[in-house]
Every structure is written in structure tokens, then in C-alpha cells.
């Protein structure tokens, strides 16, 4: 277990930093590389890969697998004219499945995962690590030393390096990339609304096929009841029933594949001619605009592909690839081919071709499995929605909402109550509000194609900055992807007035919320950065800060990872007392999927020792959750005590002998007349620091030229001071801990334009009122909470 500590004399990023490691005889660069490789290289046996591939069916492929329920209905809502029309549509489905899910996602996009995490924000995190495009600049150079902070290096003259510099120099492009990511995220949320609606409604629609006299409103009512029950049970999580998902989806794939083989055998194998792309040409030539607009229905055959990437978390890429190539892909091809064979002989049944093509003897068992598979597919999409909202929270792009872990075994299984109920209301409104399933399909297609376009644009940057691919490969990927996806995009544009407007309205509303929240957060951070309290002012107040120092510890929460926040000066100028020990606590999220527990805390000292002011930065990844943990406060003080001990040890080791770390010359500015490396003596009341390029050194065994007697002697000198300060900290902790949070009100300046005033004074202010307070997010007990009000004009 390592503890990273830093001594900071001026509140800036300067200072000295040490890391205590158990393997003292191993170089830091080598050890960090070894740990990074442990996170990257996970070797699995063949048997384990097969088992994980089986389990991935229930989590990853539910949405993609239920598409045969509604594809042909949405492709031919007005019926089929002739056999060639069916063959052309089937040919389009075959090559869509081959180009998008198989080639693009399974074999290319899945490789762009962030240590197993997928989705648009995972791609954005990868880009943020390889180029400084994050709009909130709260990263410290020490964050790059985390074992999970993996990134590539560039040659200065390479195309990747030029692209990186070009992006970093243009603030407009940073904002454009962020808006692109937010748009993709909003469309995934739209998927979370539309997938349960169309999947459950299509599955339940099988009742009417067997009972044609039943009113359509009864089918809608049954679907709504299932959806209400589905969303109401989300707070239990999927841990208890997830073992059922894989067998249900596997049985579903085997059933639709078997039914497809039966229909090909029964209705003729001439349907297999659709594997020739010539029928695609004839389809568009004969269909004209009608054939072009029918692409919106054909595109539903690849829905669930984005959820495939977003739900990647718990499975290695090889397992997901194996499941798709061995089970999902062949079964889907058989299912669509079988339905097409049935349609060629029953052209009037395009609206319910799936259920009508089922052999009568197994109709009801297939209906039950279809309904269960639709629920599993909906669960996969809801899980992906929760996951991507959690990632947006970590990047400061979503209002504070409650996040609950639903499993002790799997950290990725979360539940967000506020999002769940919003999704339920909108999902029921879509299910009951539309006149027919075709309009829901149009809405669904619009959401899916926009998410795919966002992924393509982000993948172009990933291939350049992360993978450093040759420009020919990048150009080939870009052209093939955009040709296919823009074809789908322009086809769904024609159906905006037929239901396609729904995801645009939903995504637009969420985009405004997310962007305004991020904009307000950024402006508040910039205001705090520009209003930081100077260290000279703190030093001028003296050790007592011009106040009465009462026993206890004050934890001042701030978003600043460096410097003294303005809330502190506001506090001490309005109250006559402050605690004996002050700790500035910054909880920040980094563009990594997780921060190991042993590397979570970064401790610094601010000012001289007798001021007793510290900073503690708690670092989290976007997968981590700052949950209610009684150990958090204990871990904070343990790291604080460790800092004091290591600080004293470094003082003891810094004798008059001259040495440098990492081969760099460093000047030691000590206290109490210790010597620097020139042999000169200083007497200063300023805390010592080691000035270097990166200010990072590692605590190991003493240097060879420092004798054991020297260390032992100096250790005796500093041990009493160390014990006194540690005991002082413990006594203050026993006296009481108070959590001081800023209750800031952000308003736009008077000279701001109309749109800024609307965003800050109305939308952002409204979101801050309805979202959860920081005290709830940080799990601060009310009896020890102190809010400090302040107005920021941005």
C-alpha cells in the first residue's frame, strides 16, 4: 500500500511529493509500468472465455437479439408487393449486420474500451488522457502517475502530435467534442426510453396474432403494466436474477435460429439469393424514394449495437467477440432469412410476420420466451443508461443525483432512482401515446443512428491519438462508416414527422440540462480559481490566522485541488474563530475508470507547520462512487498522520550530505537551520520544499552515501516533533470534526448577454435547487455540517 504525500508552501502545484512503496528496491517507473500492465493484460483460459461468452449473451446481446420482433413490420408497414422487394430488404439486413455490428463494433470499436469500460464517455476519457481537451482543468501532474492512467506517447513531428496540439490550442473544438459526447449520451438515454417501449410492445403484440378479435388497447395496457412492474423492480438490482438472463437469451437465439431453419425448409431456399448484394441495387432502383425511406425500418436490425459497447464492463473483448460470431450473428441471419422466406409466400402478413411464422405447436412457449427476452433487452438498455449517466456525473456534465450500488460483487451494477422514474414516465407516455408500433420504430431508428455517428467521429480521434493508425486506415474506416450511417441518417430524416421527432425532443431537453450544468460548473470553478486567497495574506495573519483557534478539525470542502479557496477567507472574515487544524478536502474525478484505493488520497501541507493547515485530495474514477463509507474519514486522517510521519522522516534524511534524486539538482529549503546541498545554512519559518520539474520523489531506503548512524541520529531529532504533531492531530480529532461546505449562489454579471443570463440565472439556478445537495453526495452528517453562503458573479 502506498501513500502519496506532498508539502506545499504556496498553495500552488509546486512542492515535494513522496510515495511510500512496499517494493523499495524497485524503480518507480518500472513498478508503475508493471502495475499498469496488470490492469491491461488479463489472460483467460479457453474454458473461462467460453463461460464468459455464454454469460455475455444475457447482458450484452438482449437488445440486438429482439430486433426480429419488429424489423419487417417497420420496413413494410403497408405490405409487400413482390418477392424481389423481400429479397432486397433481406440483403440490406444481411450486409447491415455484417458491416456495423460485426466489422465495426465487435472487431474495431470494442478494442477502444477504457480498461473494459465502454460507451461515449469512456471514449471521451481516453481522449482526455491523450490530449488536454477536458474543459475543467482540475488535473494535477501527479494524477498521471496513477497505475490506471495509461496513455500513449507521440513523436513530436507525428500526425498524432500535430493533431493533439491543434486540439489543445482551440477552445472551440474542445467544446465541440464535449457537445458531441453529450449528444451521444442524450441519445443513449433516449434508447433507454424507446427500447423497453418497442421491445415489450412487440413481444406482447403476439397475443393479438393468436387472438385477432382482441382490441389493440388491451395489448397496450398489458405492455404498460409490464413496464410499470419492470421499472418498479429496478431498485432491487439485477444481481439476484442476472443468472437467468444468459439462459433466457441463449434459448431465445436458439429458438429464432431454429424457427428460421424451419421456415427456409418449409417455404423454399430461394431466399438465400439475398446474400448477393445485387438485390440491394435492384431494391433501390425499383423502390425509389420509398425504398430509401424504408432504410429506417431495416436499420432497426442493428439496434442494440451501441448498448453492446456500453454494457461491455464485466466481460473481456474476446468473450464478447466469440459470443457474437458463434451464436448471435448466425442465429440472427437464420431468423431474418426464415421470416423473409415466410413473407415471400405470405406477403399480406408483413405486420406480424415473426409470430405468424412460428409453428403452431410451439407458439405459446415462444411467446413466453419472447416476452422474457424483451424484458432482458430492456434491462440491458436501462443498465447502460444508468452507467452512462454515472460517467456524465463524474465529468461534471449532469446534475447531482443519488447513485446506489445494487450489488456487492459487481461495482458496475448501479441504480439511479431519479433517472429510473423519469425513464418510466416517458416510456409509458411513448407506449400509450403513439398510434402504432411503426411510429415508435421511427423514433427508435433516429436515436440509434445518431449514437452511431457520434461513436464514429470519436473513433476517428481514437485511431489518430490513441492507436496512432496510418492515415489510410483512418480514412478507410471513416469513409465506410459514414457512407453506411449517413445513408441511414438521411432515411430517418424523412420520418421526423412520423415519430422521429420524439428522440430529438427528448435528447434536446437532456442536452440543454447537461450542457448548462457543465457550463455553470465550469464558470463557478473559474471564479474560484481566479479568486484564490494568496498565501501572503494567510502568512500575514500569523499562526492563529488572527482568530481564536478552537480545539477540533475543520474539513473545508472545495473543488480546487490547489490553492486556498475564497470560501475560506469569507469564513474567517465573518466568524471570530477557526479550528486548530484546517483540512481543505477536494473530491475530484479523473478521466480514468477507477483509482485504486491505495492511491486515492493526495495529502499536502499549506504554509508553515505551526499553522496546521493541510489539503487532502480524494481522487476517483468515473466508475468509482463516493458512497456512504464510515471509513472515509478514518482513511483521510490515516493518510494525514502518514504524511506527518513521512515528512519528518524526509527531514531526518536530509542531512548536510549532498545528493540528488532522479539525477536532478534540487535545492532544499529547510527549517531550523538544516543545511541545503551547497552547505549553506538557512533559518526560516517557511515549510521546506523540494523544487523540481515534476516534484515527485519516492521514499526508499536511504541513499548509499547517507550512513545508518546519520539516519538514526537525525531520526531521533525529528521523532519527538513527529510524535507531538500526530498526537496533536489525534487530540483535535477527538475534540470534534466539523464539515464546512460552501453554499454558493451563482449569478450572471450585469453586462452578460441574454442567453448567458437565461442559462445561469434561470436554468442552472433551477437545476441547483432540485438536485441533491453536496452534503448528501458527500454523506456529511447533519449534526457536524456548517454551510457558508457566498455569491459568485460569473
Secondary structure, 3 states (H helix, E strand, C coil): CCCEEEEECCCCCCCEEEEECCCCCCCHHHHHHHHHHHHHCCCCCHHHHHHHHHHHHHHHCHHHHCHHHCHHHHHCCCCCCCHHHHHHHHHHHHHHHHHHHHHHHHCCHHHHCECCECCHHHHHHHHHHHCCCCCCCCCCHHHHHCCCCCCCCCCCCCHHHHHHHHHHCCHHHHHHHHHHHHHHHHHHHHHHHHHHHHHHHHHHCHHHHHCCCCCHHHHHHHHHHHHHHHHHCHHHCCCCCHHHHHHHHHHHHHHHHHHHHHHHHHHCHHHHHHHCCHHHHHHHHHHHHHHHHCHHHHHHHHCCHHHHHHCCCCCCHHHHHHHHHHHHHHHHHHHHHHHHHHHHHCHHHHHHHHHHCCCHHHHHHHHHHHHHHHHHHHHHHHHHHHHHHHHHHHCCCCCCCCCEECCCCCCCCEECHHHHHHHHHHHHHHHHHCCCHHHHHHHHHHHHHHHHHHHHHHHHHHHHHHCCCCHHHHHHHHHHHHHHHHHHHHHHHCCHHHCCHHHHHHHHHHHHHHHHHHHHHHHHHHHHHHCCECHHHHHHHCCCCCCEEEEEEEEEECCCCCCECHHHHHHHCCCCEEEEEEEEEEEEECCCCCCCHHHCEEEEEECCHHHCEEEEEEEECCCCCCCCCCHHHHHHHHHHHHHHHHHHHHHHHCCCCCCCECCECCCECCCCCCECCCCCECCCCCCCCECCCCCEEEECCCCCCCCHHHHHHHHHHHHHHHHHHHHHHHHHHHHCEEEEEEEEEEECCCCCCHHHHHHHHHHHHHHHHHCCCHHHHCCCCHHHEEEEEEEEEC
